[in-house]
């Protein structure tokens, strides 16, 4: 039995090690709680838009309806595919007449938590964002008038708009289309990621490499821009705080937020990308030129932090980022209203 007896000194050392490890874990969690918040498990409120069941159901149909586009081919889901992380996994999206868009499509998942929409923040909310692609010549190439004519041509849509926007004399409007899509998109949240579970006290859902990656993410300064509920999605920063990436990653013709503000200091400034579900949304950056998440982490280290991250650091940070993948929304594909003789015919396919 003597050979199995732990000495008092060894026992005390083991206790100290256990206590110090627990303290380190609690300290890291306290730091993280100051910077990040879990995705809520309930649909968030949307300012100026009642997220009712009728609006959600109408918005779901509109999100999947390609007849909002001039060609009759492109829906919101084309570029924000809910089965592929809420984007299209292309460098830049393909729009009307097979035109290639100028920027990578951001994910629609958890977009309700972003400060503003689009890479340059030109849309203040999801309602404003929903109107943009419908009218953009390189995307859906339609007009508000055509959209309203299309929707009013189908009795089932008229009925759905009337139920969703009660009391309005003319509920089928372009603005109400955007409100309904916004209400549906507010439901596209991804709670219960392993990181969120860890924030809420579950010690075993993250391994040591992932915790090390989180510690590095905080200590290196990544969390200065990528924080909050969406681990980003708010604040505007130059792409290349320390050193601009090459033209293969940062196209010189796209000056980012400058196009919105016309302010010289906004050259190559973009909204901090939200990092929730980042492992599902390759390729990365507004140019969509980087397909590998580890490479994206390394690029951010050199361009934003002015530091060449070691291979071990890149691996750990990437491992942490993968813990941000939450439960994907389960969305039933809607049966859409049938077109009528009054529905505008597709053009420019």
Order of alpha helices (4+ residues) and beta strands (2+ residues): alpha-alpha-alpha-alpha-alpha-alpha-alpha-alpha-alpha-beta-alpha-beta-alpha-alpha
